[in-house]
Amino acid sequence: MIILTRLNGEQFAINCDLVERVDAHPNTVLTLVDATKYIVAESLTEVVERVRDFRASVLVRSAELQHHLPADANTAGRQPAAVSSLRLVNEPEEG
């Protein structure tokens, strides 16, 4: 979930998986898959960045859990899956 701000200053959390579209005309309007609309104080770019950051944090947390789960009957004797580091696609690769 991401935290956004209504125009009156109240903050609320929204499940970003339910956001179908974000428009900026001139206010930023989120349209959910069920056609519910929310007008927020954040810009379109800020909303997109928060969604991207949230989704990246889910991937990072998943990788952390894979390395720190205690062994149980289902995982005993198995090696943890290899996890590669994440990088943004638009960042140049260091060489």
DAWOQUI-V965854 format. One record per helix or strand. SS is the DSSP state (helix for helix, strand for strand). FROM is the first residue (numbers start at 1). TO is the last residue. Records with the same first field share a line. If there is no record, write none. Layout:
SS: FROM-TO / FROM-TO
This chain:
strand: 2-6 / 11-14 / 19-24 / 28-32 / 37-40
helix: 16-18 / 44-68
